[in-house]
Amino acid sequence: MLQKKAMIVSGAGLLVSWLYGEMGGLDTSWLAVFLCGLPIAWAALKELFIEKTINSDVLVTIAIVAAVAIGEIFAAGEVALIMMLGMWLENRTVAKAASALEEMVQMAPQTARIKRQDEWVEVVLEKVARGDLILVKPGEKVPVDGIVASGQAAVNQAALTGESLPVEKRVGDEVFMGTINTNGSIEVVAQRVGEETTFAKVTRLVAEAMERKAPVQRLLDKWAAWIVPSSLALAALMFCLTGDLVRAVTILIVFCPCALVLATPTAIMAGIGSAAKHGILIKSGVALEQVGLVNAILFDKTGTLTEGKLQVTGVARLRSVRQEDVLRVAAALERHSEHPLAQAIVAAGEAQRLELPEVESFLVHPGNGVSGRIEGKEVLVGNRRFFAEMGVSTDELRQLQEEQEKTGQTAVFVASEGKLVGMVSLADRVRLESRDTVGLLRLHGVGEIAMLTGDNQGAATHIARQAGVTTVFAEQFPEAKYQRVEEYRKRGLIVGMVGDGINDAPALTSAHVGIAMGAGGTQIAAEAADIVIMTDDISKVADAVKLGRKTLQVIRENLIVSSTINLAAVGLAMLGIVGPVGGAFVHNATSVLVVLNSARLLHYLSTQNKQKRTTPPAHSSCESCTCAKGFCDLGTSKG
């Protein structure tokens, strides 16, 4: 705010000086020299003597001091104001420090229910020790890494593995801190607590990546390494040859890169503004520049390339039973269950506008399925193990189920009066725009595209094939995803990571540019990322890359135009045609051109975006169907 006020006062002082000259013996241009020039000089001194580096501030300071020395106060003030304006614009594009670590700590459970003298007692997490027996009820987070001692539950491990389906946990299975018990109660023996847990390890990885992630050096500051000595040498040479101090100072003023200062921040602000209008939140200028340079992008699967929620993908039927009846009785029973699979089946029944019958004698069989009486018949809905226990054969659909499980689909069997009548298949569905997005990224020059997921190899390969991704890394926990990003970085690639979950946070932070799917993703991922896609449209990842590349092109154009004009002005200054004030006005004209060129980015995405594809992709076979509408008859009718 103080910087903005200083620029307003300085601009007013320069305007008064230009219109009326000195007032009462005082040149109001001094306001710009002091309010804008002194902060720049202070920054230059710190860079020169503390950081031991030369940047654009050093040349601007020399030009201001030289102009003041020969009495050209207006020229000195104008240079200082334009430089300060460029710094202010650039600072506005710098993101606030991400609060991902704080958010992650808050996500961890703070208490645990442990057994003390045959009673369950709730204690703060710090008092839990290895070997304690812990009770985890439905809806609660697991507070430790441990082994299930008793009970059964479906645990949502998406926070750590990204798996779209809850994992059934029973005695002897391992559970992890931060995962959510969706149904059923389990007793867990603590194996790792506090800083030893997998969740704590994820937090440390994020912290390490954030500490290492340094901002990219401004292109202008890279140029300053040769601009500063060149301008000083040329000015000194001119003074030695002509003895004209004014001409030498004019060279310093003209060489002063005011338009160059505006070249990058104006383009970046226009690019960020254009992105925001299209649902893409770019947190910093560095992020926009980096996304324009990426040549490798790694995608998370669940919630990124896929929709991140279970949906019914097919209904198989046997004998003379209708497909609608299989789904109808399954949805009627599952309506009374809280399991995520059940909710997906009910949603499918509602989407088909099926009239669901009443259920009597409803019973939950934890970890297996549900049963009840519908229209006078005993109906079972559940997994193969449940049907084996109940004496119902699944041989007729076993091969189909095994084929589907290889592609990441889950089978739920349906039986009536002790006989198998059908099967409902569920899966996380690939986003319609995923394949097009991958194709556009390759078109924009992203040569390396891979998918990272916690799912098994079969399911991962199936999804990747549909999305057009050829490189797949399956069964990747957060640390493994982080290591994959590091491997790509070590190969000298500029890496972009796209994800939506807590499990992606270390990789998002470690990548050169992290991109989070913000609409359905977690706050942790959004905080850890450099760019947030505010909708579920993954094609905006390609838009961000395209915009980044265009922004870099505009920045280069700005630098070339301003440099060309500056060189021409230097030549005129050497000939004595342009004086200090004239040189300062050259800055104004060049700056206007730079701003106008950058402004083109404001409408770039609007004019470049093609019509999004709205029709679902065609599939080669019914068995691989993940259509957005309707259900496939995956079985065969046996009359």
Residue pairs with C-beta under 8 A, 6 or more apart in sequence:
3 39
3 84
3 87
3 88
3 91
4 88
6 35
6 36
6 39
6 84
7 35
7 36
7 81
7 84
7 85
7 88
9 31
9 35
10 31
10 32
10 35
10 36
10 77
10 80
10 81
10 84
11 32
11 81
12 28
12 31
13 28
13 29
13 30
13 31
13 32
13 77
14 28
14 29
14 31
14 32
14 74
14 77
14 78
14 81
16 23
16 28
17 27
17 28
17 29
17 73
17 74
17 77
18 74
21 27
27 73
27 74
29 73
29 74
29 76
29 77
29 78
30 73
30 77
31 77
32 76
32 77
32 78
32 80
32 81
33 64
33 68
33 73
33 76
33 77
33 80
36 77
36 80
36 81
36 83
36 84
37 61
37 64
37 76
37 77
37 80
39 84
40 57
40 60
40 61
40 64
40 80
40 83
40 84
40 87
41 57
41 61
41 64
41 65
43 57
44 55
44 57
44 58
44 60
44 61
45 61
47 53
47 54
47 55
47 57
47 58
48 54
48 58
53 221
54 224
54 225
54 228
55 218
55 220
55 221
55 224
56 83
56 218
56 220
56 221
56 223
56 224
56 227
56 257
56 260
56 261
57 83
58 224
58 228
59 224
59 227
59 228
59 231
59 252
59 255
59 256
59 257
60 79
60 80
60 83
60 256
60 257
60 258
60 261
62 228
62 231
62 232
62 252
63 76
63 79
63 249
63 252
63 253
63 255
63 256
64 76
64 79
64 80
65 76
66 235
66 248
66 249
66 252
66 253
67 73
67 75
67 76
67 79
67 249
67 252
67 253
67 580
68 76
69 249
70 245
70 246
70 249
70 580
72 249
72 253
72 580
72 581
74 581
74 584
75 253
75 580
75 581
75 583
75 584
78 584
78 587
78 588
79 253
79 256
79 258
79 584
79 587
82 258
82 261
82 262
82 587
82 588
82 591
83 256
83 258
83 261
85 261
85 262
86 258
86 261
86 262
86 265
87 261
89 262
89 265
89 266
89 269
90 218
90 264
90 265
90 268
90 285
92 265
92 269
93 265
93 268
93 269
93 272
93 284
93 285
93 288
94 284
94 285
94 286
95 283
95 284
95 287
95 530
96 283
98 210
98 509
98 527
98 528
99 527
100 206
100 210
100 505
100 509
100 524
100 527
100 528
101 203
101 206
101 207
101 210
103 523
103 524
103 527
104 202
104 203
104 206
104 502
104 505
104 524
105 203
107 159
107 178
107 502
107 524
108 125
108 141
108 177
108 178
108 199
109 125
109 140
109 141
109 142
109 143
109 177
109 178
110 124
110 125
111 122
111 123
111 124
111 125
111 143
112 122
112 123
112 125
112 128
112 132
112 134
112 143
112 144
113 120
113 121
113 122
113 134
113 135
113 136
113 137
114 120
114 121
114 123
114 127
114 128
114 132
114 133
114 134
114 135
115 121
115 132
115 133
115 134
115 135
120 135
125 143
125 193
125 194
126 194
128 134
128 143
128 144
128 190
128 193
128 194
129 190
129 193
130 190
130 191
130 192
130 193
131 189
131 190
132 144
132 189
132 190
133 149
133 187
133 188
133 189
133 190
134 143
134 144
134 146
134 187
134 188
134 189
134 190
135 185
135 186
135 187
135 188
136 142
136 143
136 153
136 175
136 181
136 185
136 186
136 187
136 188
137 181
137 185
138 153
138 181
138 182
138 183
138 184
138 185
138 338
139 180
139 181
139 182
140 180
140 181
141 177
141 178
141 179
141 180
141 181
142 155
142 175
142 176
142 177
142 178
142 179
142 180
142 181
142 188
143 177
144 177
144 188
144 190
144 191
144 192
144 193
144 197
145 174
145 175
145 176
145 177
145 190
145 191
145 192
145 193
145 196
145 197
145 198
146 174
146 175
146 188
146 189
146 190
146 191
146 192
147 172
147 173
147 174
147 175
147 188
147 189
147 191
148 169
148 170
148 171
148 172
148 173
148 174
148 175
148 186
148 187
148 188
149 171
149 186
149 187
149 188
149 189
150 171
150 186
150 187
151 170
151 171
151 184
151 185
151 186
151 187
151 366
152 168
152 169
152 170
152 184
152 186
152 366
152 367
153 168
153 169
153 181
153 182
153 183
153 184
153 185
153 186
153 366
153 367
154 166
154 167
154 168
154 169
154 181
154 182
154 183
154 184
154 339
154 340
154 367
155 166
155 167
155 168
155 169
155 175
155 179
155 180
155 181
155 182
156 166
156 179
156 180
156 181
156 182
156 340
157 163
157 166
157 167
157 176
157 179
157 454
158 164
158 302
158 303
158 501
158 503
159 178
159 179
159 180
159 199
159 501
159 502
159 503
159 522
160 176
160 178
160 179
160 198
160 199
160 202
160 454
160 477
160 478
160 502
160 503
161 454
161 455
161 476
161 477
161 503
162 300
162 301
162 302
162 303
162 453
162 454
162 455
162 476
162 499
162 501
162 503
162 504
163 302
163 454
163 455
164 301
164 302
164 303
164 306
164 308
164 309
164 310
164 427
164 428
164 455
165 310
165 340
165 341
165 410
165 428
166 182
166 339
166 340
166 341
168 367
169 175
169 186
170 367
174 191
175 186
175 188
176 197
176 198
176 199
177 192
177 197
177 198
177 199
177 200
178 197
178 198
178 199
178 502
182 338
182 339
182 340
183 337
183 338
183 339
183 366
184 366
184 367
192 198
194 200
198 477
198 478
201 478
201 479
202 478
202 479
202 502
202 503
202 505
202 506
205 478
205 479
205 482
205 506
205 509
205 510
206 505
206 506
206 509
206 528
209 482
209 506
209 509
209 510
210 509
212 510
213 509
213 510
215 286
216 286
216 289
216 290
218 264
219 264
219 555
219 559
220 257
220 260
220 261
220 263
220 264
220 559
223 257
223 260
223 559
224 257
227 255
227 257
230 255
231 251
231 252
231 255
231 256
232 252
234 251
234 255
234 570
234 574
235 248
235 249
235 251
235 252
235 255
236 248
238 244
238 247
238 248
238 251
238 574
239 245
239 247
239 248
242 248
244 576
246 579
246 580
247 573
247 574
247 576
249 580
250 573
250 578
250 579
250 580
250 582
250 583
251 570
251 573
251 574
253 580
253 583
253 584
254 566
254 569
254 570
254 572
254 573
254 578
254 583
254 586
255 566
255 570
256 587
257 562
257 566
258 587
258 590
258 591
259 558
259 561
259 562
259 565
259 566
259 587
259 590
259 591
259 593
259 594
260 558
260 559
260 562
260 563
260 566
262 558
262 591
262 594
262 595
263 555
263 558
263 559
263 562
263 594
263 598
264 285
264 555
264 558
265 285
266 558
266 594
266 595
266 598
266 599
267 551
267 554
267 555
267 558
267 597
267 598
267 601
268 285
268 288
268 289
268 551
268 555
269 285
269 598
270 551
270 554
270 598
270 599
270 600
270 601
270 602
271 282
271 288
271 547
271 548
271 550
271 551
271 554
271 601
271 604
272 282
272 285
272 288
273 601
273 602
274 547
274 601
274 602
274 603
274 604
274 605
274 606
275 281
275 282
275 288
275 543
275 544
275 547
275 605
276 282
277 605
277 606
278 540
278 543
278 605
278 606
278 609
279 533
279 534
279 535
279 537
279 540
280 531
280 532
280 533
280 534
280 540
280 543
280 544
280 547
281 518
281 531
281 532
281 533
281 534
282 288
282 291
282 530
282 531
282 544
283 529
283 530
283 531
283 532
284 530
286 530
287 513
287 530
287 531
288 547
288 548
288 551
289 548
289 551
289 552
289 555
290 494
290 496
290 512
290 513
290 530
290 548
291 496
291 513
291 515
291 530
291 531
291 544
291 545
291 547
291 548
292 545
292 547
292 548
292 549
292 550
292 551
292 552
293 494
293 512
293 548
293 552
294 446
294 494
294 495
294 496
294 512
294 513
294 545
294 548
295 445
295 446
295 447
295 448
295 493
295 494
296 446
296 447
296 448
296 449
296 450
296 488
296 493
296 494
296 495
296 496
297 441
297 446
297 448
297 449
297 450
297 495
297 496
297 497
297 498
297 541
297 545
298 449
298 450
298 451
298 452
298 481
298 484
298 485
298 488
298 495
298 496
298 497
298 498
298 507
298 511
299 305
299 449
299 450
299 451
299 452
299 467
299 469
299 498
299 499
300 451
300 452
300 453
300 481
300 497
300 498
300 499
300 500
300 501
300 503
300 504
300 507
301 451
301 452
301 453
301 455
301 460
301 463
301 464
302 308
302 428
302 453
302 454
302 455
302 500
302 501
303 499
303 500
303 501
303 517
303 520
303 521
304 498
304 499
304 500
304 517
304 538
305 430
305 431
305 434
305 451
305 463
305 464
305 467
305 469
305 538
306 428
306 429
306 430
306 431
306 434
306 463
307 428
307 429
307 430
307 431
307 536
308 428
308 500
308 520
309 344
309 428
310 340
310 341
310 343
310 344
310 410
310 426
310 427
310 428
311 344
311 347
311 348
311 426
311 427
311 428
311 429
312 327
312 344
312 345
312 347
312 348
312 424
312 425
312 426
312 631
313 409
313 425
313 426
313 427
313 429
313 625
313 626
313 627
313 631
313 632
314 409
314 424
314 425
314 622
314 625
314 631
314 632
314 633
314 634
315 323
315 326
315 327
315 422
315 423
315 424
315 425
315 631
315 632
315 633
315 634
316 326
316 397
316 400
316 422
316 423
316 424
316 425
316 633
316 634
316 635
317 323
317 325
317 326
317 421
317 422
317 633
317 635
317 637
318 396
318 397
318 420
318 421
318 422
318 635
318 636
318 637
318 638
319 421
319 637
319 638
319 639
320 637
320 639
321 416
321 421
321 422
323 422
323 631
323 633
324 352
324 354
325 421
326 414
326 421
326 422
326 423
326 424
327 345
327 348
327 349
327 352
327 354
327 424
327 631
328 349
328 354
328 355
328 356
328 357
329 357
329 374
329 379
329 381
329 414
329 416
330 345
330 349
330 381
330 412
330 414
330 422
330 424
331 345
331 346
331 348
331 349
331 350
331 354
331 356
332 349
332 356
332 357
332 358
332 359
332 374
332 379
333 359
333 362
333 370
333 371
333 372
333 374
333 379
333 381
334 341
334 342
334 343
334 345
334 346
334 370
334 381
335 342
335 346
335 356
335 359
336 359
336 362
336 370
336 372
337 364
337 370
341 410
341 412
341 426
342 370
344 426
345 412
345 424
345 426
348 424
348 631
349 356
352 631
357 374
357 375
358 374
359 372
359 373
359 374
360 372
360 373
360 374
361 371
361 372
361 373
362 370
362 371
362 372
363 370
363 371
363 372
364 370
365 371
365 382
365 386
368 382
368 383
368 385
368 386
368 389
369 380
369 381
369 382
369 383
369 386
369 387
369 412
370 380
370 381
370 382
371 378
371 379
371 380
371 381
371 382
371 390
372 378
372 379
373 379
377 416
377 417
378 416
378 417
378 418
379 414
379 415
379 416
380 386
380 387
380 390
380 392
380 413
380 414
380 415
380 416
381 412
381 413
381 414
381 415
382 412
382 413
383 411
383 412
383 413
384 394
384 398
384 401
384 411
384 413
386 413
387 393
387 394
387 413
387 415
387 420
388 394
390 415
390 418
391 418
392 413
392 415
392 418
392 419
392 420
393 420
394 401
394 413
394 420
396 420
397 411
397 413
397 420
397 422
397 423
397 635
400 411
400 423
400 623
400 634
400 635
401 411
401 423
403 623
404 410
404 411
404 425
404 623
404 634
405 411
405 458
406 458
406 459
406 462
407 427
407 458
407 459
407 462
407 624
408 427
408 428
408 455
408 456
408 458
408 459
408 460
408 462
408 463
409 425
409 426
409 427
410 425
410 426
410 427
411 423
411 424
411 425
412 423
412 424
412 425
412 426
413 420
413 422
413 423
414 420
414 421
414 422
414 423
414 424
415 421
422 635
423 634
423 635
425 634
427 626
428 463
429 626
429 628
430 463
430 466
430 467
430 626
431 536
431 538
432 613
432 614
432 616
432 617
432 628
433 537
433 538
433 539
433 612
433 613
434 466
434 467
434 468
434 538
435 466
435 467
435 468
435 617
436 539
436 613
437 538
437 539
437 541
437 542
438 449
438 467
438 468
438 469
439 468
440 539
440 542
440 546
441 449
441 541
441 542
441 545
442 449
444 542
444 545
444 546
444 549
445 549
446 496
446 545
448 471
448 488
448 493
449 469
449 470
449 471
450 469
450 471
450 472
450 473
450 484
451 460
451 463
451 464
451 467
451 469
451 471
451 472
451 473
452 473
452 476
452 480
452 481
452 484
452 507
453 459
453 460
453 463
453 472
453 473
453 474
453 475
453 476
454 474
454 475
454 476
454 477
454 503
455 463
455 474
455 475
456 474
456 475
457 472
457 474
457 475
459 474
460 472
460 473
460 474
461 472
461 474
462 624
464 470
464 471
464 472
466 617
466 624
466 626
473 480
473 484
476 484
477 503
478 502
478 503
478 504
478 505
478 506
478 507
479 506
481 499
481 503
481 504
481 506
481 507
482 506
482 507
482 510
484 507
485 495
485 497
485 507
485 510
485 511
486 510
488 495
489 495
489 510
489 511
489 512
494 512
494 513
495 511
495 512
495 513
496 511
496 512
496 513
496 514
496 515
496 545
497 504
497 507
497 508
497 510
497 511
497 513
497 514
497 515
498 515
498 516
498 517
498 538
498 541
499 505
499 507
499 508
499 514
499 515
499 516
499 517
499 521
499 525
499 529
500 516
500 517
500 518
500 520
500 521
500 522
500 525
501 521
501 522
501 524
501 525
502 522
502 524
502 525
504 516
504 525
504 528
505 524
505 525
505 528
506 528
507 514
508 514
508 515
508 516
508 525
508 528
508 529
509 528
513 530
513 531
514 528
514 529
514 530
514 531
515 529
515 530
515 531
515 532
515 533
515 541
515 544
516 525
516 526
516 528
516 529
516 531
516 532
516 533
517 525
517 533
517 536
517 538
518 525
518 526
518 532
518 533
518 534
518 535
519 533
519 534
519 535
519 536
520 536
526 532
531 544
533 540
533 541
533 544
537 612
539 612
543 605
543 609
546 605
546 608
547 601
547 604
547 605
550 601
550 604
551 601
554 597
554 598
554 600
554 601
557 597
558 594
558 597
558 598
561 590
561 593
561 594
561 597
562 590
562 593
562 594
565 586
565 589
565 590
565 593
566 586
566 590
569 578
569 583
569 586
572 578
573 579
573 583
578 586
616 627
616 628
616 629
619 625
619 626
619 627
622 632
622 633
622 634
623 634
625 632
